């Protein structure tokens, strides 16, 4: 019984360090982790520069291996200290942590795969927890919900824009023709979309007066098109933002490692595990 309590005790403490930011040592761990991540990204970038790689190849290679081993140990510890490892392994951060670890090992079989370690930059998203910016994670969740709620309206709008682009592109093909660079209807539709989105590559342009008038109308319509989806998403976002309250300050579920978003939460919203005050 005593050994079971000891085992539970060290797992609990390890979980508080690795997943929690509410303790000093937990915050220190995550800050050190961020520094190592930034360092590893810089190493990968320098390794891709020929003159740096030739001069410091051995140092860069050793540094990358040291970081990879540290990340491997960290990944294993994250799995060990939670009761349901699969929740972490198949979570967003779990997959990112794994993908940021394996490229260096794959370099034994696939030449150049070590450069994929640049994906470790995604691990910097943990800075939201470290700097007590969990409320911004909540805001991002609100944005995702707003986009999801707006998807039907946005799809209809995009479909309408596509139809307009085909009609205007066909009209420009008939007016300008191949002699002015509008070689085909698809090419003309491409020009219309580029003009509508105000990108304006300038590879082709209308030469006739009527064509320039239509191009002007397309440009004006383009500015209106930008505003419509923004308004749709903004309305949904304002509506969903009203539901955001009681944001937590850095707790994680000991069972699955999920972020706890509410300060008054008693159970994990993902796995239903009863939360304890630590």
Secondary structure, 3 states (H helix, E strand, C coil): CHHHHHHHHHHHHHHHHHCCCCCHHHHHHHHHHHHHHHHHHHHHHHHCCHHHHHHHHHHHHHHHHHHHHHHHHHHHHHHHCCCCHHHHHCCHHHHHHHHHHHHHHHCCCCCCHHHHHHHHHHHHHHHHHHCCCHHHHHHHHHHHHHHHHHHHHHHHHHHHHHHHHHHHHHHHHHHHCHHHCCCCHHHHHHHHHHHHCCCCCCCCCCCCHHHHHHHHHHHHHHHHHHHHHHHHHHHHHHHHHCCCCCECCCCECCCCCCECCECCCCECCCCCCECCCC
